[in-house]
């Protein structure tokens, strides 16, 4: 499975933020986006996963226009870890991670043992297994970031979009998170601010100016 972005432009408040981007994330590649603040990295990612509508251009997953995916099919294919994870209700950590299984559920269908096993495995991968029954709202920024990554892993996507995934993390967890993502062996497109991490883990880098 691959992700292709063709001639993507995004204007916000009549200002061109993303300027005709072409890039491809081929099977099992980790592609990094680097550039200064304000270069459009986050805006580009939001256009890819549908939060912002592009002014021009297209996004394809395995040659199928992303606009032709329904929400459930897209959620099975594309996982997202964004910079800001404001959740308005006070859920347990395990319940946040189990939300990653929602695309595979029918209306009112309950989580089963396999779902819980996947969620607990993901929490263990990101070093948050001991926090499974904690309230999400009480976690630090870095802990929340790792829980959201666990949710994305539990979603079992074919493509993962990451917006500054190492924000709020100390160096130990920065390295662990990047290693976890690398070892998923899926298509990854990530906006990164740390050039050392980017060069260490990414197969290719795109520079936005």
N, C-alpha and C positions, 0 to 999 in steps of 0.2 A: 504494500500500500504506500502511496506517496501523496504529497501535498504540493500543489503548484499555485503560485501567485503570479498573475499576469497583468502588467501595466496598471497596478493598483494605485489609485490616487484618493486621498481623503482631504476634503476641505472642511474646516470648522470655523464658524463665524467669518466666512468669506476669506479665510486664510488657508493657503495650501500647506498642510502639515506633512502628508505623505506624498511623495512626488514621483509617481510612475515606477513603482517597485516591481521587479521581476525576480523571482527566486523559486527554487525547487528544493523540497526536502524528500529525498529518495529513501527507499526502504532501509530502516534501522540506522539512519544517519542522525547525528546530533548537530544541529545547525544553530549557531549563535548570532544574535544581533547585537552589535556594539555601536556606541556613539555617544556624544554628549547629551546631557539633559536637554529636552526640547527638540531632539532630532526626529522624533516621531516613532520611536520603538514601540511604546505602549499602544499608541494609536493604531499602528500597523497590526499589532496582535489583536486588538479589539475588533478591527475590521475583518480579520481572519475568522475569529470565532463568533462574529455576528452581533456584537454589542453596538458597533457603529456601522452604518451603511456606507460603503465606499461611494465616492463621487464618480469614480470611473474604474473599470477593470473587473477582474473576476478571480475567484478562488475555486480551485478544483481539488477534489479528493479522488484519486485514481480515475482521473479524467471525467468525473461527474461534478457538475457545478454545485457548489455548496448550497445554493438557493433551492436546489431540487431535493434536498434531504428534509424529511420531517424531523421534528425536535427529538423524538425518541431515537431514531436511526442515527442522527448526528451525535447525540450524547453517548451512544454505544461506540462511536468511532473516534470522537474528539474529546480529550480531557483537557481541563484548564486549571492552572494554578495562577491566580492573579495576585497583584500586589496587596490589594485591600480586601480583607475578609470580615466585613462587618455582618454579623449574624444577629438579628434582633431578638431571637428567642434563646433562652438559656438551656441549650441541649447538653446532654452528656457527650463526651468525646466520642465514645463508641457509636452514638446515634448520628453524629456528624459524618463519621466515616462510612456508616451504612447507607447514607444518602447516595453514595456512589453506585449502589445497586439499583437505584430507582428506575433507570432506563430499561431494566430487564424484568420489571414487575408489572403485572396487570393492576387494574383499579382495585384498591383495598387488599391486594395480596400482601401477606406478611413476609418478613424476612425469615429465611430458613437457616439450618445449621451451616450449609455451604456459604451463605452470605456472611454469617458471623465468623466462620473460619477465615474467609478472605479478608474481612475487616481486621481481625486480630493479627493476622500475618502481616498486613500492611503497617499496622501500628508498631509491630515488632521491628519491621524493616527501618522505620524512621526513628526508632528509639523512644517511642511514646506508649509502649504497652502498659506501663505502670500508671498511666493517666487515663485509662479507658473509661473509668467511672467518674472522672472529674468533670466539673462544669467547664465547658469551653470558654465561657466569658471570663473565667478566673486565670486563664493561661497568659503567659507573656506573649509578645509579638512573635518571637522565634518559635515558641511551642505551637502557637496557632498555625504558623506557616507549615510546620511539619505535619500537623493533623490534616490540613487541607491537601497536602501532597499525598498522605495516606488515603484520603477519600478519592483522589484522582487515580491512584494505583488500584483501588478496589473497583473502580469503574471499568477497569480492564480495557482501556482505549487502545486503538491502533496508532493514534497520533496524540502527542502531548504538547500543549502550549504552556510555556512558563514565562511569567513576567516578573523579572528580578527575584528568582526563587530563593536566593541566599540572603535577601534583605532580613535584617534583625537577627541573623544567626552568627554565633561565634565561629571562629575558624574551624574548629573541630567538626561542627555540624555542617558548615559550608562544604567541606570536603566529603562528608558522608552523604549529604543530599545529592551532590553532583555525581558521586559514584553510584548511588542507587538509581538515579535517572539514567545514567549511561548504561547500566547493566540491565535495564528493562528491555533493551534491544527492540525498541520501536522508534518510529519517526519522532524526533523532538525538535521544536523550534522555540528558542529561548532568548529573551532579552536579558542581557547581562551587563553589569557595570564593572566587574572585576576582570581585568584583562588577563591576569595570571590564571584564574580559574577557567576563563573562556579558552585560552590557548591550551590548557592542560586537558580539557574534557571534550571540546568541540571538534568535530571532523572538518567543519568549514565555518568561516566567519564572514558575515556581511557587515560592512561599515556604513552606518547612516550618518549623514552630515547635517 
